[in-house]
């Protein structure tokens, strides 16, 4: 069965592509509901402390519809974000952020260790980084290595080539930092601790068609499809396509 493909005339790193992606997300009910579910994962995991709530790499998203007081940001000059800066240098004072949220962003940062240094500096004690990123599971490796344009190299280095904020990536960077090289991470960033890594979402994003193709199911089947996905949740360590990583700045 063939599904409509969305043809965008601009390169992946052109801000106009991100704007087009935003239009697709907002106008595909099935896909928008996938995003809303992920945004509610953010909402569930951010701490109830004072401080700035920041989204890094807001891109084509719409997190403000779910978390009204979030400050949105991106490295690209986009009309729908509050601030423009690199994740490797956050324009915030020490101990001012209560939360940093990221959706499929960490694996695009050229030097993620610089972001983590900045996050460690800017987060308040008890503040959290909450990110949703590609998982390293049997199904995820099969899908990402065969059907996705971005690299997925679990043996890769801890940084990637800079210069192209969207087309340069390694989807395995979250696995490398927080699972493969966990001991190195905890030693280097000794004010941070990994609270949880949860695999999830094996089917729904694929069924939505993402920003490249039309949805495989009509919107009215979203709820039953989600119910079926949740039935498979005991197998998420094997089949989850995404991970929610929660990292907290220590309170002492």
C-alpha contacts under 8 A as a table, 3 or more apart, distances in Angstrom:
res1	aa1	res2	aa2	distance
3	X	213	X	6.22
3	X	214	X	5.79
3	X	215	X	7.55
3	X	216	X	7.12
4	X	213	X	5.43
4	X	214	X	5.24
5	X	212	X	5.76
5	X	213	X	4.30
5	X	214	X	6.49
6	X	211	X	7.36
6	X	212	X	5.25
6	X	213	X	5.61
6	X	214	X	7.59
7	X	212	X	7.70
8	X	17	X	6.79
8	X	20	X	7.46
9	X	17	X	7.91
10	X	14	X	6.18
10	X	16	X	6.80
10	X	17	X	5.80
11	X	14	X	5.33
11	X	17	X	6.76
12	X	17	X	5.96
12	X	18	X	7.74
12	X	166	X	6.29
12	X	167	X	6.15
13	X	17	X	7.15
13	X	164	X	6.13
13	X	165	X	6.31
13	X	166	X	5.42
13	X	167	X	6.36
14	X	17	X	5.52
14	X	18	X	7.23
15	X	18	X	5.23
15	X	19	X	6.43
15	X	76	X	6.18
15	X	77	X	6.78
15	X	78	X	6.54
16	X	19	X	4.96
16	X	20	X	6.18
17	X	20	X	5.01
17	X	21	X	6.15
18	X	21	X	4.90
18	X	22	X	6.21
18	X	59	X	6.12
18	X	60	X	5.41
19	X	22	X	5.08
19	X	23	X	6.42
19	X	59	X	7.85
19	X	60	X	6.00
19	X	78	X	7.48
20	X	23	X	5.09
20	X	24	X	6.30
20	X	60	X	7.88
21	X	24	X	5.05
21	X	25	X	6.19
21	X	60	X	5.76
21	X	211	X	5.97
22	X	25	X	5.12
22	X	26	X	6.15
22	X	59	X	7.66
22	X	60	X	3.99
22	X	61	X	6.09
23	X	26	X	5.26
23	X	27	X	6.09
23	X	60	X	7.76
24	X	27	X	5.20
24	X	28	X	6.01
24	X	211	X	6.23
25	X	28	X	5.41
25	X	29	X	7.72
25	X	31	X	5.99
25	X	32	X	5.48
25	X	60	X	7.67
25	X	61	X	7.68
25	X	210	X	7.91
25	X	211	X	6.70
26	X	29	X	7.11
26	X	32	X	5.88
27	X	32	X	7.53
28	X	31	X	5.41
28	X	32	X	6.00
28	X	215	X	7.78
29	X	32	X	5.05
29	X	33	X	6.17
29	X	219	X	6.05
30	X	33	X	5.32
30	X	34	X	6.55
30	X	208	X	5.63
30	X	215	X	6.95
30	X	218	X	7.26
30	X	219	X	5.01
30	X	222	X	6.38
31	X	34	X	5.04
31	X	35	X	6.46
31	X	205	X	7.08
31	X	208	X	5.00
31	X	209	X	7.42
31	X	210	X	6.44
31	X	215	X	7.58
32	X	35	X	5.10
32	X	36	X	6.22
33	X	36	X	4.89
33	X	37	X	6.16
34	X	37	X	5.22
34	X	38	X	6.43
34	X	204	X	6.97
34	X	205	X	6.67
34	X	208	X	7.73
35	X	38	X	5.05
35	X	39	X	6.08
36	X	39	X	4.94
36	X	40	X	6.18
36	X	66	X	7.38
37	X	40	X	5.14
37	X	41	X	6.54
38	X	41	X	5.00
38	X	42	X	6.67
38	X	132	X	7.72
39	X	42	X	5.03
39	X	43	X	6.35
39	X	63	X	6.51
39	X	66	X	6.77
40	X	43	X	4.74
40	X	44	X	6.04
40	X	66	X	7.37
41	X	44	X	5.11
41	X	45	X	6.32
42	X	45	X	5.30
42	X	46	X	6.11
42	X	101	X	6.83
42	X	130	X	6.35
42	X	131	X	7.81
43	X	46	X	5.69
43	X	67	X	7.19
45	X	130	X	6.96
45	X	246	X	7.42
46	X	98	X	7.81
46	X	99	X	6.03
46	X	127	X	7.70
46	X	128	X	6.31
46	X	129	X	7.92
46	X	130	X	7.07
47	X	98	X	6.99
47	X	99	X	7.17
47	X	126	X	7.26
47	X	127	X	6.43
47	X	128	X	6.89
49	X	98	X	6.27
49	X	126	X	7.81
49	X	127	X	7.56
50	X	98	X	6.24
51	X	96	X	5.57
51	X	97	X	4.96
51	X	98	X	4.55
51	X	99	X	7.73
51	X	124	X	7.52
52	X	70	X	7.33
52	X	71	X	7.38
52	X	96	X	6.36
52	X	97	X	4.55
52	X	98	X	5.46
52	X	99	X	6.86
53	X	69	X	7.06
53	X	70	X	4.92
53	X	71	X	6.13
53	X	97	X	6.13
53	X	98	X	5.66
53	X	99	X	4.83
53	X	100	X	6.21
53	X	101	X	7.84
54	X	70	X	5.58
54	X	71	X	4.83
54	X	72	X	6.10
54	X	73	X	7.61
54	X	97	X	7.19
54	X	99	X	6.05
54	X	100	X	4.82
54	X	101	X	6.19
55	X	58	X	6.00
55	X	70	X	6.71
55	X	71	X	6.11
55	X	72	X	4.90
55	X	73	X	6.08
55	X	100	X	5.63
55	X	101	X	4.62
55	X	102	X	5.88
56	X	72	X	6.60
56	X	73	X	5.31
56	X	74	X	6.11
56	X	87	X	6.69
56	X	100	X	6.83
56	X	101	X	6.21
56	X	102	X	5.44
56	X	105	X	7.44
57	X	72	X	7.67
57	X	73	X	5.70
57	X	74	X	4.34
57	X	75	X	6.80
57	X	87	X	7.79
57	X	102	X	6.50
57	X	103	X	7.44
57	X	105	X	5.90
58	X	61	X	5.62
58	X	62	X	7.70
58	X	63	X	7.78
58	X	72	X	5.76
58	X	73	X	5.48
58	X	74	X	5.57
58	X	81	X	6.90
58	X	102	X	7.54
58	X	103	X	7.69
59	X	73	X	7.78
59	X	74	X	6.12
59	X	76	X	7.78
59	X	78	X	7.52
59	X	81	X	7.77
62	X	65	X	5.90
62	X	66	X	7.83
63	X	66	X	5.45
63	X	67	X	6.01
63	X	68	X	7.78
63	X	70	X	7.60
64	X	67	X	4.96
64	X	68	X	4.71
64	X	69	X	7.00
64	X	70	X	6.20
64	X	72	X	7.90
65	X	68	X	6.08
67	X	70	X	5.83
71	X	81	X	7.94
71	X	82	X	6.16
71	X	83	X	7.68
72	X	81	X	5.10
72	X	82	X	5.14
72	X	83	X	6.44
73	X	81	X	5.22
73	X	82	X	5.68
73	X	83	X	4.66
73	X	84	X	5.49
73	X	85	X	6.97
74	X	77	X	7.18
74	X	78	X	7.46
74	X	81	X	6.79
74	X	83	X	6.73
74	X	84	X	5.12
74	X	85	X	6.08
74	X	86	X	7.14
75	X	84	X	5.35
75	X	85	X	4.89
75	X	86	X	5.09
75	X	87	X	7.46
75	X	165	X	7.63
76	X	84	X	6.55
76	X	85	X	7.86
77	X	84	X	6.26
78	X	81	X	5.99
81	X	84	X	7.40
85	X	89	X	7.29
85	X	90	X	7.08
85	X	91	X	7.66
86	X	89	X	5.63
86	X	90	X	6.89
87	X	90	X	5.97
87	X	109	X	7.13
87	X	115	X	5.50
88	X	109	X	7.62
88	X	111	X	7.12
88	X	112	X	7.20
88	X	114	X	5.03
88	X	115	X	4.34
88	X	118	X	6.89
89	X	114	X	7.43
89	X	115	X	6.79
89	X	118	X	6.39
90	X	115	X	7.85
90	X	118	X	6.21
90	X	119	X	7.77
90	X	122	X	7.81
92	X	96	X	6.88
92	X	97	X	7.80
92	X	122	X	6.30
93	X	96	X	5.95
93	X	122	X	6.03
94	X	121	X	5.35
94	X	122	X	4.41
94	X	123	X	7.01
94	X	124	X	7.68
95	X	121	X	6.47
95	X	122	X	4.69
95	X	123	X	4.84
95	X	124	X	4.06
95	X	125	X	7.14
96	X	122	X	5.68
96	X	123	X	5.87
96	X	124	X	5.61
97	X	100	X	7.26
97	X	122	X	5.75
97	X	123	X	4.53
97	X	124	X	5.64
97	X	127	X	6.76
98	X	123	X	5.91
98	X	124	X	5.75
98	X	126	X	7.51
98	X	127	X	4.45
98	X	128	X	6.51
99	X	123	X	6.99
99	X	127	X	5.40
99	X	128	X	4.82
99	X	129	X	5.78
99	X	130	X	7.43
100	X	119	X	7.81
100	X	128	X	6.30
100	X	129	X	4.66
100	X	130	X	6.24
101	X	129	X	5.92
101	X	130	X	4.95
101	X	131	X	5.67
102	X	105	X	5.71
102	X	106	X	7.08
102	X	129	X	7.87
102	X	130	X	6.46
102	X	131	X	4.59
102	X	132	X	6.44
103	X	106	X	7.89
103	X	131	X	5.76
103	X	132	X	4.99
103	X	133	X	6.46
104	X	107	X	6.78
104	X	108	X	7.84
104	X	131	X	7.46
104	X	132	X	5.97
104	X	133	X	4.86
104	X	134	X	7.18
105	X	108	X	5.45
105	X	109	X	6.89
105	X	133	X	7.37
106	X	109	X	5.48
106	X	112	X	6.83
106	X	131	X	7.69
106	X	133	X	7.26
106	X	173	X	7.34
106	X	174	X	6.91
107	X	112	X	7.94
107	X	133	X	7.50
107	X	169	X	5.61
107	X	170	X	5.50
107	X	171	X	5.23
107	X	172	X	6.99
107	X	173	X	5.23
107	X	174	X	6.52
108	X	160	X	7.91
108	X	165	X	6.27
108	X	166	X	6.34
108	X	168	X	6.30
108	X	169	X	4.56
108	X	170	X	6.86
108	X	171	X	7.83
109	X	112	X	5.40
109	X	115	X	7.89
109	X	159	X	7.75
109	X	160	X	7.47
109	X	162	X	7.95
109	X	165	X	7.34
109	X	169	X	7.39
110	X	159	X	5.38
110	X	160	X	4.73
110	X	161	X	5.88
110	X	162	X	5.10
110	X	169	X	7.67
111	X	114	X	5.66
111	X	115	X	7.14
111	X	158	X	7.27
111	X	159	X	4.84
111	X	160	X	6.73
112	X	115	X	5.07
112	X	116	X	6.29
112	X	158	X	7.36
112	X	159	X	6.54
113	X	116	X	4.97
113	X	117	X	6.13
113	X	158	X	7.85
114	X	117	X	5.07
114	X	118	X	6.29
115	X	118	X	5.07
115	X	119	X	6.04
116	X	119	X	4.88
116	X	120	X	5.96
116	X	189	X	7.58
117	X	120	X	5.15
117	X	121	X	6.30
117	X	189	X	7.20
118	X	121	X	5.03
118	X	122	X	6.04
119	X	122	X	5.15
119	X	123	X	5.75
119	X	129	X	7.77
120	X	123	X	5.75
120	X	189	X	7.31
120	X	191	X	6.69
120	X	192	X	6.73
120	X	249	X	6.72
123	X	126	X	7.86
123	X	127	X	5.35
123	X	128	X	7.10
123	X	249	X	6.70
124	X	127	X	5.02
124	X	249	X	7.00
125	X	248	X	7.98
125	X	249	X	5.22
125	X	250	X	5.57
125	X	251	X	4.50
125	X	252	X	7.42
126	X	248	X	6.01
126	X	249	X	5.23
126	X	250	X	5.86
126	X	251	X	5.32
127	X	248	X	5.74
127	X	249	X	5.56
128	X	246	X	6.78
128	X	247	X	5.48
128	X	248	X	4.34
128	X	249	X	6.26
129	X	245	X	7.84
129	X	246	X	5.82
129	X	247	X	5.06
129	X	248	X	6.38
130	X	244	X	6.99
130	X	245	X	5.82
130	X	246	X	4.70
130	X	247	X	6.53
131	X	243	X	7.98
131	X	244	X	5.65
131	X	245	X	5.31
131	X	246	X	6.68
132	X	242	X	6.55
132	X	243	X	5.54
132	X	244	X	4.48
132	X	245	X	6.41
133	X	171	X	7.70
133	X	174	X	6.85
133	X	242	X	5.44
133	X	243	X	5.36
133	X	244	X	6.58
133	X	245	X	7.77
134	X	140	X	7.57
134	X	171	X	5.94
134	X	172	X	6.99
134	X	174	X	7.54
134	X	241	X	5.92
134	X	242	X	4.40
134	X	243	X	6.00
135	X	140	X	6.29
135	X	172	X	7.44
135	X	174	X	7.84
135	X	175	X	7.02
135	X	199	X	6.49
135	X	240	X	6.65
135	X	241	X	5.22
135	X	242	X	4.43
135	X	243	X	4.94
136	X	140	X	5.89
136	X	141	X	6.19
136	X	172	X	6.92
136	X	175	X	6.43
136	X	241	X	7.47
137	X	140	X	5.00
137	X	141	X	6.00
137	X	237	X	6.32
137	X	238	X	5.00
137	X	239	X	5.86
137	X	240	X	6.45
137	X	241	X	7.08
138	X	141	X	5.44
138	X	142	X	6.39
138	X	238	X	5.40
138	X	239	X	6.13
139	X	142	X	5.10
139	X	143	X	6.17
139	X	202	X	7.96
139	X	238	X	6.52
139	X	239	X	4.76
139	X	240	X	7.03
139	X	241	X	6.98
140	X	143	X	5.15
140	X	144	X	5.84
140	X	239	X	6.51
140	X	240	X	6.63
140	X	241	X	4.82
140	X	242	X	7.89
141	X	144	X	5.30
141	X	145	X	5.78
141	X	152	X	7.37
142	X	145	X	5.62
142	X	146	X	6.19
143	X	146	X	5.46
143	X	147	X	5.43
143	X	148	X	6.92
144	X	147	X	5.64
144	X	148	X	4.93
144	X	149	X	7.88
144	X	150	X	7.46
144	X	151	X	7.58
144	X	152	X	6.42
145	X	148	X	6.32
145	X	151	X	6.95
145	X	152	X	6.12
148	X	151	X	7.77
150	X	167	X	7.38
150	X	168	X	7.73
150	X	169	X	6.39
150	X	170	X	6.66
150	X	171	X	6.79
151	X	169	X	6.61
151	X	170	X	5.09
151	X	171	X	6.16
151	X	172	X	7.98
152	X	170	X	5.39
152	X	171	X	4.89
152	X	172	X	5.18
153	X	156	X	5.28
153	X	170	X	6.38
153	X	171	X	7.27
153	X	172	X	5.68
154	X	172	X	5.32
154	X	173	X	7.50
154	X	175	X	7.23
154	X	176	X	6.47
155	X	176	X	7.83
156	X	170	X	7.98
156	X	172	X	7.94
156	X	173	X	7.94
156	X	176	X	7.77
157	X	160	X	7.29
158	X	173	X	6.83
158	X	176	X	7.04
158	X	177	X	7.21
159	X	173	X	7.95
160	X	168	X	7.13
160	X	169	X	6.40
160	X	170	X	7.04
161	X	168	X	6.49
161	X	169	X	7.81
162	X	165	X	7.23
162	X	168	X	7.04
163	X	168	X	7.66
164	X	167	X	5.58
164	X	168	X	5.40
165	X	168	X	6.07
166	X	169	X	7.04
170	X	173	X	5.71
171	X	174	X	7.29
172	X	175	X	5.27
172	X	176	X	6.16
173	X	176	X	4.88
173	X	177	X	6.13
174	X	177	X	5.25
174	X	178	X	5.89
174	X	179	X	7.66
175	X	178	X	5.47
175	X	179	X	5.07
175	X	180	X	6.07
176	X	179	X	5.84
176	X	180	X	4.74
176	X	181	X	5.62
176	X	182	X	7.78
177	X	180	X	6.37
177	X	181	X	5.23
177	X	182	X	5.99
177	X	185	X	6.34
178	X	181	X	6.20
178	X	182	X	4.76
178	X	185	X	6.88
178	X	194	X	7.64
179	X	182	X	4.91
181	X	184	X	5.36
181	X	185	X	6.28
182	X	185	X	5.00
182	X	186	X	6.18
183	X	186	X	5.26
183	X	187	X	6.21
184	X	187	X	5.21
184	X	188	X	6.05
185	X	188	X	5.26
185	X	189	X	5.87
185	X	190	X	7.99
186	X	189	X	5.34
186	X	190	X	5.46
186	X	192	X	6.93
186	X	193	X	6.73
187	X	190	X	5.33
189	X	192	X	5.62
190	X	193	X	7.46
191	X	249	X	5.65
191	X	250	X	5.50
192	X	247	X	6.54
192	X	248	X	5.59
192	X	249	X	4.54
192	X	250	X	5.83
193	X	247	X	5.58
193	X	248	X	5.41
193	X	249	X	6.46
193	X	250	X	6.80
194	X	197	X	7.71
194	X	245	X	7.58
194	X	246	X	6.12
194	X	247	X	4.48
194	X	248	X	6.46
195	X	245	X	7.80
195	X	246	X	5.42
195	X	247	X	5.47
195	X	248	X	6.52
196	X	244	X	7.75
196	X	245	X	5.90
196	X	246	X	5.30
196	X	247	X	7.30
197	X	243	X	6.31
197	X	244	X	5.63
197	X	245	X	4.58
197	X	246	X	6.53
198	X	243	X	5.25
198	X	244	X	5.18
198	X	245	X	6.67
199	X	236	X	5.54
199	X	237	X	5.83
199	X	240	X	5.11
199	X	241	X	7.09
199	X	242	X	5.62
199	X	243	X	4.25
199	X	244	X	6.47
200	X	233	X	7.03
200	X	236	X	5.49
200	X	237	X	7.86
200	X	239	X	7.85
200	X	240	X	4.43
200	X	241	X	6.34
200	X	242	X	5.45
200	X	243	X	6.06
200	X	244	X	7.74
201	X	204	X	6.05
201	X	205	X	7.10
201	X	229	X	7.25
201	X	236	X	7.76
201	X	240	X	5.38
201	X	241	X	5.77
201	X	242	X	5.99
202	X	205	X	7.65
202	X	229	X	7.09
202	X	236	X	7.11
202	X	239	X	5.61
202	X	240	X	4.28
202	X	241	X	4.90
202	X	242	X	7.35
203	X	206	X	5.52
203	X	207	X	6.18
203	X	229	X	6.49
203	X	241	X	7.82
204	X	207	X	5.02
204	X	208	X	6.13
204	X	225	X	7.37
204	X	226	X	6.84
204	X	229	X	7.34
205	X	208	X	5.00
205	X	209	X	6.62
205	X	210	X	6.12
206	X	209	X	5.34
206	X	210	X	6.57
207	X	210	X	7.94
207	X	215	X	5.87
207	X	216	X	5.09
207	X	217	X	6.46
208	X	214	X	7.05
208	X	215	X	4.33
208	X	216	X	6.19
208	X	217	X	7.17
209	X	212	X	6.34
209	X	213	X	4.69
209	X	214	X	5.11
209	X	215	X	4.48
209	X	216	X	6.38
210	X	213	X	6.26
210	X	214	X	7.57
210	X	215	X	7.53
211	X	214	X	7.94
215	X	218	X	6.85
217	X	221	X	6.44
217	X	222	X	7.55
218	X	221	X	5.78
218	X	222	X	7.32
219	X	222	X	5.32
220	X	223	X	7.14
221	X	224	X	5.56
221	X	225	X	6.01
222	X	225	X	5.17
222	X	226	X	6.06
223	X	226	X	5.07
223	X	227	X	6.18
224	X	227	X	4.90
224	X	228	X	6.33
225	X	228	X	5.14
225	X	229	X	6.27
226	X	229	X	4.93
226	X	230	X	6.14
227	X	230	X	5.13
227	X	231	X	6.40
228	X	231	X	5.09
228	X	232	X	6.79
229	X	232	X	5.30
229	X	233	X	6.69
230	X	233	X	4.98
231	X	234	X	7.49
232	X	235	X	5.62
232	X	236	X	6.92
233	X	236	X	5.03
234	X	237	X	7.61
235	X	238	X	5.51
235	X	239	X	6.11
235	X	240	X	7.62
236	X	239	X	4.88
236	X	240	X	4.43
237	X	240	X	6.08
240	X	243	X	7.40
